[in-house]
């Protein structure tokens, strides 16, 4: 009974970690008038770091999320968007501790060893830059980090990119404090 409970707790923890939310950090030029940016397009030489299929999936998701903000794709845009991404491995964050100890009279001692459990995880960082082509330069940036599974089905990747694009654009326009 005790073993079943331990296995249940372990599985529950792993399922919560697998469903971790997308982490996004934002930065922006403080003196920017965001209300003047209504139309956008992408850099001509966009090099996203994704496969061609995933680039199309992500840009479609980003277009949908931007349209929900009331902005439109245009051939003469108010701002340009640059997208970059990279994948990296994160080592296992779990370990099992094995300890040995002893004591005698007024003396004590012990040894503990952490043994890594599980495999490393592939994470992807996606950086989205909004740039004013009229000389204003970079005025808004979002960097997201999330787990990434290259072997996911196309539908799962589309859903993941929609979630990421929505989370990225939650910070646009920024609320000034």
C-alpha positions in Angstrom: 0.0 0.0 0.0 2.8 2.4 0.9 4.6 1.7 -2.4 1.4 2.4 -4.4 1.0 5.7 -2.7 4.6 6.6 -3.4 4.2 5.7 -7.1 1.0 7.8 -7.3 2.7 10.8 -5.7 5.7 10.4 -8.1 3.4 10.2 -11.2 1.3 13.2 -10.0 4.5 15.2 -9.7 5.8 14.2 -13.1 2.4 15.1 -14.7 2.4 18.5 -13.1 6.0 19.2 -14.3 5.1 18.1 -17.8 2.2 20.6 -17.9 4.3 23.5 -16.7 3.2 26.8 -18.1 5.2 28.8 -20.7 7.6 31.2 -19.0 7.8 34.6 -20.7 10.0 37.6 -20.0 9.2 41.0 -21.5 11.2 44.1 -22.1 10.4 47.4 -23.9 11.5 50.9 -24.6 9.9 53.0 -21.8 9.1 56.1 -23.9 7.4 54.2 -26.7 3.9 55.3 -27.9 2.5 51.8 -28.5 -0.8 53.2 -29.8 0.8 54.2 -33.1 1.6 50.6 -34.1 -1.4 49.1 -35.9 0.2 47.2 -38.9 3.1 44.8 -39.0 5.1 42.4 -41.1 8.1 40.1 -40.7 11.7 40.7 -41.4 12.6 39.7 -45.0 15.5 37.5 -43.9 13.7 35.8 -41.0 15.8 32.9 -39.7 13.6 31.4 -36.9 15.7 28.4 -36.0 12.6 26.2 -36.6 12.1 23.7 -39.4 10.1 25.2 -42.3 6.9 23.5 -41.1 7.3 24.7 -37.5 8.2 28.3 -38.8 4.8 28.3 -40.7 3.0 26.9 -37.6 4.5 29.5 -35.3 4.0 32.5 -37.6 0.3 31.4 -38.2 -0.2 31.2 -34.4 1.5 34.6 -34.0 -0.7 36.2 -36.7 -3.8 34.9 -35.0 -2.7 36.3 -31.6 -1.7 39.6 -33.1 -5.0 39.9 -35.0 -6.8 39.4 -31.6 -4.9 42.5 -30.4 -6.4 44.5 -33.3 -3.3 44.7 -35.5 -3.1 43.8 -39.2 -0.5 42.3 -41.5 0.6 44.9 -44.1 3.0 45.5 -47.0 3.7 48.9 -45.5 3.9 48.1 -41.8 4.3 50.4 -38.8 6.7 47.8 -37.3 8.6 44.6 -38.2 8.8 41.4 -36.3 11.9 39.3 -35.9 11.7 35.7 -34.5 14.6 33.7 -33.3 14.7 30.4 -31.4 17.1 27.8 -30.1 16.8 24.5 -28.5 18.9 23.3 -25.6 19.0 20.3 -23.2 18.3 20.7 -19.6 19.7 18.0 -17.3 17.5 15.9 -15.1 16.3 17.9 -12.1 15.4 14.8 -10.1 17.7 12.6 -8.0 17.4 9.9 -5.5 19.5 10.2 -2.3 21.2 7.2 -0.7 22.6 7.8 2.7 24.7 5.8 5.1 25.4 6.9 8.7 26.4 5.7 12.0 27.1 6.9 15.5 28.9 5.8 18.5 29.1 7.3 21.9 29.5 11.0 21.1 30.6 10.7 17.5 28.5 10.7 14.4 29.0 10.6 10.7 27.3 10.0 7.4 27.6 9.9 3.6 24.9 10.8 1.1 25.0 10.4 -2.6 22.5 11.9 -5.2 21.8 9.6 -8.1 20.2 11.4 -11.1 16.9 9.9 -12.2 15.3 10.4 -15.6 16.5 11.9 -18.9 17.4 15.4 -19.8 14.7 17.6 -21.3 14.8 19.5 -24.6 13.7 23.1 -24.0 13.2 25.8 -26.6 13.7 29.5 -26.2 11.8 31.8 -28.6 12.6 35.5 -28.9 10.1 37.8 -30.6 11.3 41.4 -31.4 9.2 44.3 -32.5 11.3 46.8 -34.4 10.3 50.3 -35.8 11.7 50.5 -39.3 11.5 54.3 -39.3 14.5 54.6 -37.1 12.9 53.9 -33.8 14.7 50.5 -33.5 13.8 47.7 -31.1 10.8 48.9 -28.9 9.4 45.6 -27.5 10.7 42.1 -26.9 9.4 38.9 -25.4 11.5 35.8 -24.7 9.6 32.5 -23.9 11.0 29.2 -22.6 9.2 26.0 -22.6 9.7 22.2 -23.0 9.8 21.1 -26.6 9.2 17.6 -28.1 10.5 17.3 -31.6 8.5 14.0 -32.1 5.1 15.6 -31.3 2.4 15.2 -33.9 1.8 18.3 -36.1 -1.5 19.0 -34.3 0.2 19.0 -31.0 2.9 21.4 -32.3 0.2 23.7 -33.6 -1.6 23.7 -30.2 1.8 24.3 -28.4 2.6 27.2 -30.7 -0.8 28.8 -30.3 -0.3 28.7 -26.5 3.2 30.2 -26.8 2.0 33.0 -29.1 -0.9 33.8 -26.8 1.4 33.9 -23.8 4.0 36.0 -25.6 1.4 38.6 -26.6 -0.2 38.9 -23.1 2.6 41.4 -22.4 1.8 43.6 -25.4 1.2 46.4 -25.1 3.0 46.7 -21.7 1.2 48.2 -18.8 3.4 51.0 -17.6 3.8 51.3 -13.9 
